[in-house]
Amino acid sequence: MTPFSNILRGAVERTPGAIGGAFAAYDGELVDQFYQGDSDEWAIFTAHYGIVLSHVQSALNTWHYGEAELVMIEHANTDILLGAVLEGYYAMLAIDHPASLATAMREMSDAVIELRREMG
């Protein structure tokens, strides 16, 4: 395992209901992941949410609100947390319902800090 996947693994394991974590570039390129299922499907899933985060960032920049640090998308059965890591990179955490969003948000915040540190 790499340092990035270890950070993601820790966030997933400490978040009840978490199904996976990813670290990727805004263009959708997967840098690393911690996911037990089909890695190709997870990479596509991650890339789609990178596009969503890019659109959110663009909208916020249009209004000069600054960058989003954390974006949460709630679906019927799964919640997605996206955290801005450094310019051009983000982390993603997927959590099945019922989800402890407070725990997930704390773990995402901690993972982002650790990923930034690891990137140097």
GITA-V779999 format. One record per helix or strand of 3 or more residues. SS is the DSSP state (2 for helix, 1 for strand). FROM is the first residue (numbers start at 1). LEN is the number of residues. If there is no record, write none. Layout:
ss=<SS;SS>
from=<FROM;FROM>
len=<LEN;LEN>
This chain:
ss=<2;1;1;2;1;1;1;2>
from=<3;18;30;39;70;78;89;101>
len=<11;8;6;24;5;7;8;19>
